[in-house]
Amino acid sequence: MAIAKINGQAIRYEDSGGSGPVVVFSHGLLMDGSMFAPQVATLRTRYRVVTWDERGHGGTNDAAAPFSYYDSANDLVALLDHLGIDRAVFGGMSQGGYLSLRAALRHPQRVRALILIDTQARPEDPATLPLYTQLVQNWAANGLDDQTAATIEHIILGTGYADAPTWKAKWKQVRGANLLQIFNTLVTRDDISDAIAAIKVPALVVHGTADAAIPLTHAQEMATRLHAELVAVPGAGHAANLTHPEIVNPAIERFLAAL
């Protein structure tokens, strides 16, 4: 584990090292860089792979003030500066995709290509927002009970993921004020679904067919606007790269080899 002091944050990251092309992975809400362990294990012999814990997540300190995914994109670019990396393939799952897309819009010279996993360019669905808000407010006020943990498990990990208890144990450690801060960033993000047509780098879109958080149709729309390949992962939920690496990893390897 290493720490970089960036934009007022003590950001935890891991760098596989090496001289190969760089791939940097950004995780989803309530997750951390370890969710890309299956990808790191597969790619590290041929690529330099960087994972990190975003503001308010994992080994990085709690988010101390309101922030946007443009701020997170700036954090990632600053991390690349810290590591002496000019350009990288930006891979992101859900929230990590939100910040990766914004990095491609704000810092196009730093982004070689995009790998977008169970993410979208649209804002949160107004129909589900009240449910999410009530869930998070109750969690922040009273702690994470087993029923809420099971709901979060279903949304993020889908059904039958063997290592779900590890993630539920991590979620129980999230502090209330930090939870509200990172959730606010999620639900106040802007709609960039039209803007992404300006992104010209190669892109791969990967999406679980059983994703309970983001409809597959949103991924299809995003892929069309990016002129990207779309890989649908049968039966996978919101964290397809973590739960179904046997399908996701070969797709990523093919995409990287073709760059």
N, C-alpha and C positions, 0 to 999 in steps of 0.2 A: 504494500500500500504506500502511495506517495501523496503528498499534499502540495497544492499550488495556491498561493495567495493571489486571488484574481477578483477584481472589482468588488472589494470588500468582503469576499467570501474565502473560506478555507476549503478549497475544492479537492475532494479525494478522487484520485484517478489511478488507473493501472495501464502500463505501457509494456507491450510484449517485446519492444525493441526490435532490432533487425534493420536491414536496409531495403526491404521490399516496399511496394506501394502501400500507402497508409489507408486504413479503414478505421473510422472512429464511430462508435455506437453510442446512441443516447437513448436512455430508458423511458418507460412510461410512468404515469402518476402512481405513487405509492410503491414503486419498484426501485431498483438501484442497478449499478453497472454489472452486478453478478448475474443478472438475468440473461446476459449474453455469453455465459460460460460455454454453451454448446457451440457457438460460433467461433469464439476465441480458440477453443481446442482444435477445431477443424482448420482454421485459417492461419494460425500463428507461424507455421513453418514456411509459408510463402509470402505472407503479408505482415506488416507492422500494424498491430491491432491495439487501439486505444479504447478503453471504456472509462466512464466517469460517473460520479454521483452528482446530480444537478442540485440547484438550490433547494434546501429544505428536505433533502432525501439522503438516505444511507449514511455514509461516513462524512458527508459535507454538513456544515453547520446549518441549524434551522434558518429559514428565511426570516430576516429581521425586519423587513419592510416590504411593501407591495412591489411587485415586479411583473414584467410581461415576458412573453416568449421571445420577443426581440432582445430583451436583456439576457435571457438564457442563450440565445444565439451568439450574442456578444461574448458571453462567458466562454462558450466553446471555441470561438475564434481566438480569444485570448489564451486559452489553454494550448491551442496549436502554436501560438507565438512562444509560449513558455517552453514548449517542447522542440522548437526550431523546425516546425512543419509548415511548409508553404501551402500545400494543397492536399486534400484528402477526399476519399469517398465518405460521405456523410450517411450513416445508417441510423434510422430512428424508429422506435416502436411507439405508437400512439403519441403521447406528449413529446417524446423524442423526435417524432416526425414533424410535429408542429414547429419545434424550434429549428429543425433541419431545413424545412421549407423556407422559414423566415431567414435563415442564414443564406440560403441560395438567392433570396431576393435582395438582401442587404449587403452580402459579401460574396458575390458571384465568382470573383477571382480565386476564392479559397476552396470552392466546391468542385471536385472533379466529376462526381456522379452522386446519385441519390439512391438509397435503398430504403423504401418506405413500408413499414410493417404495421398492419392494423391501425392505420391512421387516416387522416382526411384533411382537406383544406377548408372545410366548412366549420362554423362555430357549433357549440353544443345544441342539441335538439331541444327546443322550448318545451316539447311535450314531456320529456323525461327529467327536465331540470328541477321541477319541484320535488320529485322523489329523491334525487341525488342530494339536493340541498337539505331536506329533512334528515336524511341518513347521516350526512356529514355533521350537521349541527348537533344531533343527538350523540354522535361519537365524540365530538370535541367536548361536549359538556359532561358526559357520563362515562367515557371510556368505551373501548371496543368490546361489546358483548358477543357471545358465540353466534347468535343469530345474524348480527350485522356482519361478522367475520365471514360467515358462510355465504352471505349475499355478495360481499366483495370478491370472495373466491370464485363464485359463479361468473361474475361480470368479467374478471380479469383472466382467470385461469381456465374457465370452462369446467367441464365435468371429468372427474376421474384422474386429475393430475396427482401423481404419487407424492410429490414434495410440497403439496399445499400447506401442511402444518408449519414448515419453515417460514413461509411467507406470512402466514397468519400471526406467528410469533413476532415477526418484525413489525407488522402493522400495529400490534398492541403497544409497541414502544413509541409510536408517533405522538408527539405532544399536541394538545388541543389547539393552541395558538398557531403553531406551525401548520397544522392540518388546514385550518381556515385560510391561511395565507396561500398555500399552494392550490387549494380548491378555488379560491377567488381568481387566481391566474388562469386556471383552466376555463372557468365559466365566463370570463370577461374577454377572452381572446377575440380578435377580429376575424372577419370572413375574408379569406384570401383566395377563394375559389376562382375568381376571375383573374386575379393578379398572377397566379402561377403559370399562366400561358406564356409569361415572359421568361420562364426558366428554360434554358436550352440544353442543359447537360443531360447525358443519358440517365434514365431512371428505371428502377425496378419496383413494382408495387406488389406486395405480398399480403394476402388477407385471408383470415380464417372464415370458412363458410358458416360457422356457428358463432361468430363474433356477436356477443350480446350488447356491446357498447357502441359499435359503429357498423351500420349496414354495409353489406358488400356493394350495394349500388353506389355508395359514396366513394368507395375505392375505385370502382369502374369509371365514375365520372372524373376522378382525379387522374387516373391513368390515361384517359382520353386526352385531357388537357395538357398533360406532360408528354404525350406521345410515348408512353412507357409500356413495357411489358407488364401484364398482370398475371400473377400466379395465385390461384385460389387453392387454399389448403383444406381439403375435405375434413369436416368434423372439428377443425381447430376453433378455439375461442379467440379471445382478444390478444393473448400473448403467444401467437402461433410459433414464433421462433424458439420459445422456451419449451413448449409442450409438444411440438411436432418438428424437431430439428431434422429428422430423417427426410422430410420433404423440403423444408426451408433451406437447409444448408446446401444441397446440390443446386438449387435455383440461384442462390447467392454466388456459389463458385462459378457457375456458368456465366453469370452476368459479369463478374469481375474478370474472368479470363477473356471476355470479349472486348473489354475496354482498350 
